[in-house]
């Protein structure tokens, strides 16, 4: 009898895996430094959880600029504590599920999984992935992601009057994830462009012009004058700071400026009062009857089903694509994040944690 009991106890021993994760070691002093600000730790994780929890094995993670802002104290996007796992959106496979969740082992889910190989989360914080035949799952971190494709779609089509045929549109950080999609969407309306990796913008995205803010001979203002001699009708801004200030000078009467982000302010300025570089040329809005409006994609949640359909339609017709910058394995997460801010990446940055390329 005791042998049988021991046998059952051995069978019921939970599975134990090694979870490798990145934690915040130090609050960044300006630009994020992978070697100083974060460190990787390994821990044993038992496949046991509460009734309302799931354990997810991470497959792919999204690397987004807003993660840098969360490393500051009293952060705009919500702050993490020292020792916390670095947050990251991603998708993976449920490997263990609580009895009261709607998920089964093997379900594909997405959510805020964190920069780690396994994640134990409340089931309500993940959603089941929609599998679209013949399309890779990683589209849900790019073209169809809230933080990338759907943000671009919302900003171009829903926030202000959308660009019209023959209007001039400028997208800042147009070689980035959101910017590259926004630029293509604007061009699909028949508008002409004048954005910022010039070979990529001109040859791959087929834009009408590009501005190199690092050009040692020509200022952004000079390049903008050459590309947009008749002014700008629509600005999609991801940069803020001096770039936005320069663009405001060129806005046409009744022009529209959509504020999506301010990556130039994310490395220390955003969360410190008095340090954010705001637009000193804002009075041109009054002079020219222009509109400047900021947005968060969740403010347009009721339009997201239409945005998904619209984005898929344009993607399948070849009107929009998203170049990917892929880090291999969880160890590449910090360097991939760093490259967002030092100009080392083009398009959407993701980390293939399982290195499955799906």
C-alpha positions as CSV (number, residue, x, y, z in Angstrom):
1,X,0.0,0.0,0.0
2,X,2.8,2.4,0.9
3,X,4.6,1.5,-2.4
4,X,1.5,2.5,-4.3
5,X,1.2,5.8,-2.4
6,X,4.8,6.6,-3.0
7,X,4.3,5.8,-6.7
8,X,1.4,8.3,-7.0
9,X,3.3,11.0,-5.1
10,X,6.2,10.6,-7.5
11,X,3.8,10.9,-10.5
12,X,2.2,14.1,-9.0
13,X,5.5,16.0,-8.6
14,X,5.1,19.3,-10.5
15,X,7.3,19.9,-13.5
16,X,10.2,22.3,-12.8
17,X,11.8,24.5,-15.5
18,X,14.5,27.1,-15.5
19,X,13.1,30.6,-16.2
20,X,15.6,33.1,-17.5
21,X,14.6,36.7,-17.1
22,X,15.9,40.3,-17.3
23,X,15.4,42.5,-14.2
24,X,16.0,46.2,-13.5
25,X,19.3,46.5,-11.8
26,X,19.7,50.3,-11.9
27,X,17.5,53.2,-13.0
28,X,19.0,54.5,-16.3
29,X,20.9,57.7,-16.2
30,X,19.9,59.1,-19.6
31,X,20.3,56.6,-22.4
32,X,19.6,53.0,-21.5
33,X,22.8,51.0,-20.9
34,X,22.4,47.2,-21.3
35,X,25.5,46.3,-19.3
36,X,24.6,48.5,-16.3
37,X,20.9,49.0,-16.0
38,X,19.6,45.4,-16.3
39,X,20.9,41.9,-15.5
40,X,19.8,38.4,-16.3
41,X,18.9,35.9,-13.6
42,X,17.8,32.3,-13.7
43,X,15.2,30.8,-11.3
44,X,13.4,27.5,-10.9
45,X,9.7,27.7,-11.8
46,X,7.3,25.0,-10.8
47,X,4.3,24.2,-13.0
48,X,1.9,25.1,-10.2
49,X,-0.4,28.1,-10.1
50,X,-3.6,29.5,-8.6
51,X,-7.0,28.7,-10.1
52,X,-7.0,31.9,-12.1
53,X,-3.4,31.9,-13.3
54,X,-1.6,30.4,-16.3
55,X,2.0,29.7,-17.1
56,X,3.1,30.7,-20.6
57,X,6.2,29.7,-22.4
58,X,7.3,32.8,-24.3
59,X,7.9,32.5,-28.1
60,X,8.2,36.1,-29.3
61,X,8.6,39.5,-27.5
62,X,8.0,43.0,-28.8
63,X,10.7,45.6,-28.0
64,X,9.1,49.0,-27.7
65,X,10.4,52.5,-26.9
66,X,7.9,53.0,-24.0
67,X,9.8,50.3,-22.0
68,X,12.6,52.8,-21.4
69,X,10.2,55.3,-19.8
70,X,9.0,52.6,-17.3
71,X,12.5,52.3,-15.9
72,X,12.3,55.8,-14.4
73,X,10.7,56.5,-11.0
74,X,7.2,58.0,-11.2
75,X,7.1,57.0,-14.9
76,X,4.5,58.3,-17.4
77,X,3.7,54.8,-18.6
78,X,3.8,53.3,-15.1
79,X,7.0,52.6,-13.2
80,X,8.7,49.3,-12.3
81,X,10.7,48.8,-9.2
82,X,14.4,47.7,-8.9
83,X,14.5,44.0,-9.2
84,X,11.3,43.7,-11.2
85,X,11.2,41.8,-14.5
86,X,11.5,44.2,-17.5
87,X,8.0,44.4,-19.0
88,X,7.4,43.4,-22.6
89,X,4.4,42.5,-24.8
90,X,4.6,39.1,-26.4
91,X,3.0,35.8,-27.2
92,X,3.5,32.2,-26.3
93,X,2.0,28.9,-25.4
94,X,0.1,27.9,-22.3
95,X,2.1,25.1,-20.6
96,X,0.0,25.0,-17.3
97,X,-3.4,26.4,-16.5
98,X,-5.4,27.0,-13.4
99,X,-8.7,25.1,-13.0
100,X,-10.9,28.2,-13.4
101,X,-9.3,29.6,-16.5
102,X,-10.7,29.2,-20.0
103,X,-7.3,28.2,-21.4
104,X,-6.0,24.7,-22.0
105,X,-2.4,23.5,-22.3
106,X,-1.3,24.3,-25.8
107,X,-3.4,27.5,-26.2
108,X,-1.6,30.4,-27.9
109,X,-2.0,33.6,-26.0
110,X,-0.6,37.1,-26.0
111,X,-0.2,39.8,-23.4
112,X,2.3,41.5,-21.1
113,X,4.6,38.5,-20.5
114,X,7.8,40.3,-19.6
115,X,11.4,39.8,-20.8
116,X,11.6,36.1,-19.7
117,X,11.3,32.6,-21.0
118,X,8.3,31.6,-18.9
119,X,5.6,33.9,-17.4
120,X,3.1,33.1,-14.6
121,X,0.2,35.6,-15.0
122,X,-3.4,36.1,-14.2
123,X,-5.4,34.6,-17.0
124,X,-7.4,37.8,-17.4
125,X,-4.2,39.6,-18.5
126,X,-3.7,37.5,-21.6
127,X,-6.0,37.0,-24.6
128,X,-6.2,34.1,-27.0
129,X,-4.5,34.7,-30.3
130,X,-6.5,34.6,-33.5
131,X,-4.7,32.4,-36.0
132,X,-5.0,33.7,-39.5
133,X,-4.3,31.0,-42.1
134,X,-1.1,31.4,-44.1
135,X,0.0,34.5,-42.0
136,X,2.8,34.4,-39.4
137,X,1.8,34.8,-35.7
138,X,4.3,37.6,-35.3
139,X,2.0,39.9,-37.3
140,X,0.3,40.4,-33.9
141,X,3.4,42.1,-32.6
142,X,3.9,44.2,-35.7
143,X,1.3,45.2,-38.4
144,X,-1.6,44.1,-36.1
145,X,-0.1,45.2,-32.8
146,X,-1.7,47.8,-30.6
147,X,1.7,49.5,-30.1
148,X,2.7,49.4,-33.7
149,X,0.4,48.9,-36.7
150,X,-2.8,49.8,-35.1
151,X,-1.3,52.9,-33.5
152,X,-0.1,54.0,-36.9
153,X,-3.5,53.3,-38.5
154,X,-5.4,55.1,-35.8
155,X,-3.1,58.2,-36.0
156,X,-3.4,58.5,-39.8
157,X,-7.1,57.8,-40.2
158,X,-9.0,58.5,-36.9
159,X,-7.4,61.3,-34.8
160,X,-7.7,64.2,-37.3
161,X,-9.0,64.5,-40.8
162,X,-7.0,61.9,-42.7
163,X,-4.5,63.0,-45.4
164,X,-6.0,63.8,-48.7
165,X,-4.8,63.2,-52.2
166,X,-1.9,65.5,-53.2
167,X,-1.5,66.8,-49.7
168,X,2.1,66.7,-48.2
169,X,2.6,64.5,-45.2
170,X,5.7,64.3,-43.0
171,X,6.3,61.4,-40.6
172,X,9.1,61.7,-38.1
173,X,11.1,58.6,-37.2
174,X,9.7,57.1,-40.4
175,X,12.3,54.3,-40.3
176,X,10.9,53.1,-37.0
177,X,8.1,50.6,-36.4
178,X,5.2,52.9,-36.1
179,X,6.6,55.6,-38.4
180,X,7.3,53.2,-41.3
181,X,3.8,51.9,-41.2
182,X,2.3,55.4,-40.8
183,X,4.3,56.7,-43.8
184,X,3.0,53.8,-46.0
185,X,-0.6,54.4,-44.9
186,X,-0.3,58.1,-45.6
187,X,1.0,57.3,-49.1
188,X,-1.8,54.8,-49.7
189,X,-4.3,57.8,-49.5
190,X,-2.7,59.5,-52.5
191,X,-0.8,62.0,-50.3
192,X,2.9,62.7,-51.1
193,X,5.6,62.3,-48.5
194,X,8.6,64.1,-47.2
195,X,9.8,62.1,-44.0
196,X,13.5,60.3,-41.9
197,X,17.9,55.4,-43.1
198,X,17.2,57.0,-46.4
199,X,17.9,54.0,-48.6
200,X,15.2,52.0,-46.7
201,X,12.7,54.8,-47.0
202,X,13.2,55.6,-50.6
203,X,13.9,52.1,-52.1
204,X,11.8,49.8,-49.9
205,X,8.9,52.0,-48.7
206,X,8.8,53.9,-52.0
207,X,8.4,57.2,-50.3
208,X,8.8,60.5,-52.1
209,X,11.6,62.0,-50.0
210,X,13.5,61.5,-46.8
211,X,15.3,63.7,-44.2
212,X,18.5,62.7,-42.5
213,X,18.6,64.5,-39.2
214,X,22.2,63.5,-38.8
215,X,23.3,65.1,-42.1
216,X,26.5,67.2,-41.2
217,X,26.0,69.6,-44.1
218,X,22.2,70.3,-44.2
219,X,20.0,71.0,-41.2
220,X,16.5,69.4,-40.9
221,X,15.0,72.8,-41.7
222,X,17.1,73.1,-44.9
223,X,16.2,69.6,-46.1
224,X,12.5,70.2,-45.2
225,X,12.5,73.4,-47.3
226,X,13.9,71.5,-50.3
227,X,11.5,68.6,-50.1
228,X,8.4,70.6,-49.1
229,X,8.7,74.1,-50.6
230,X,4.9,74.5,-50.4
231,X,4.6,73.6,-46.8
232,X,3.2,70.6,-45.0
233,X,-0.4,69.6,-44.6
234,X,-0.2,66.7,-42.2
235,X,2.4,65.8,-39.6
236,X,2.6,62.4,-37.8
237,X,5.1,63.0,-35.0
238,X,6.9,60.3,-33.1
239,X,10.0,62.4,-32.0
240,X,9.0,65.6,-30.4
241,X,11.7,68.1,-29.2
242,X,13.5,70.2,-31.8
243,X,12.3,68.0,-34.7
244,X,8.6,68.9,-33.9
245,X,9.6,72.5,-33.5
246,X,11.1,72.6,-36.9
247,X,8.1,70.9,-38.5
248,X,5.7,73.3,-37.0
249,X,7.3,76.2,-38.9
250,X,6.2,74.5,-42.2
251,X,2.6,73.7,-41.3
252,X,0.1,75.0,-43.8
253,X,-3.2,76.8,-43.0
254,X,-5.7,74.2,-41.7
255,X,-2.9,71.7,-41.3
256,X,-3.1,68.8,-38.9
257,X,-0.4,67.6,-36.4
258,X,-0.9,64.2,-34.8
259,X,1.2,63.6,-31.7
260,X,1.9,59.9,-31.3
261,X,5.1,59.9,-29.2
262,X,8.3,61.8,-28.3
263,X,11.2,59.3,-28.5
264,X,13.7,62.2,-28.3
265,X,12.4,62.8,-24.7
266,X,12.3,59.2,-23.5
267,X,15.8,58.9,-22.3
268,X,15.4,60.8,-19.0
269,X,13.5,63.9,-19.9
270,X,9.9,62.7,-20.0
271,X,9.5,61.8,-16.3
272,X,11.4,64.8,-14.9
273,X,9.5,68.1,-14.5
274,X,10.9,71.0,-16.5
275,X,13.2,68.8,-18.7
276,X,10.8,68.0,-21.5
277,X,11.6,70.0,-24.6
278,X,8.2,71.3,-25.8
279,X,7.4,73.1,-29.0
280,X,8.3,76.7,-28.7
281,X,6.7,77.4,-32.2
282,X,3.2,76.4,-31.1
283,X,1.8,79.8,-31.9
284,X,1.8,79.0,-35.6
285,X,-1.2,76.8,-34.7
286,X,-3.2,80.0,-34.0
287,X,-1.7,81.9,-36.9
288,X,-2.6,79.3,-39.5
289,X,-5.7,77.7,-38.0
290,X,-3.9,74.4,-37.7
291,X,-4.8,71.6,-35.3
292,X,-2.4,69.6,-33.0
293,X,-3.9,66.6,-31.3
294,X,-2.3,63.8,-29.2
295,X,-3.8,60.3,-28.8
296,X,-3.4,57.0,-27.1
297,X,-4.6,54.0,-29.2
298,X,-6.9,52.8,-26.5
299,X,-8.9,56.0,-26.7
300,X,-10.1,54.6,-30.0
301,X,-10.7,51.0,-28.8
302,X,-14.2,51.1,-30.4
303,X,-12.6,51.5,-33.8
304,X,-9.9,48.8,-33.4
305,X,-11.9,46.0,-35.2
306,X,-12.2,48.3,-38.2
307,X,-8.5,49.1,-38.0
308,X,-7.6,45.4,-37.9
309,X,-9.7,44.7,-41.0
310,X,-8.4,47.8,-42.8
311,X,-4.8,47.0,-42.0
312,X,-5.1,43.4,-43.1
313,X,-6.7,44.6,-46.4
314,X,-3.8,46.9,-47.1
315,X,-1.2,44.3,-46.0
316,X,-2.7,41.5,-48.2
317,X,-2.8,43.9,-51.2
318,X,0.9,44.8,-50.7
319,X,0.2,48.4,-49.7
320,X,2.0,48.1,-46.4
321,X,4.7,45.9,-44.9
322,X,6.9,46.1,-41.8
323,X,10.6,45.4,-41.9
324,X,11.8,43.5,-38.8
325,X,14.9,43.7,-36.6
326,X,15.0,40.4,-34.9
327,X,17.1,39.5,-31.8
328,X,17.8,35.8,-31.3
329,X,17.1,34.4,-27.8
330,X,16.2,36.0,-24.5
331,X,19.8,37.1,-24.0
332,X,19.5,39.5,-26.9
333,X,16.6,41.5,-25.3
334,X,18.7,44.4,-23.8
335,X,20.9,45.0,-26.8
336,X,17.8,45.0,-29.1
337,X,16.2,47.6,-26.8
338,X,19.4,49.7,-26.8
339,X,19.5,49.7,-30.6
340,X,16.1,51.4,-30.6
341,X,17.7,54.6,-29.2
342,X,21.1,54.5,-30.9
343,X,19.9,54.2,-34.5
344,X,20.9,50.6,-34.8
345,X,17.5,49.2,-35.9
346,X,15.1,49.7,-38.8
347,X,11.4,48.8,-38.6
348,X,9.9,46.7,-35.8
349,X,12.2,45.3,-33.1
350,X,11.3,41.9,-31.8
351,X,13.1,39.1,-29.9
352,X,12.6,35.5,-31.0
353,X,12.8,33.9,-27.6
354,X,12.4,30.3,-28.8
355,X,14.2,31.0,-32.1
356,X,11.3,29.4,-34.0
357,X,10.9,32.3,-36.5
358,X,7.1,32.0,-36.5
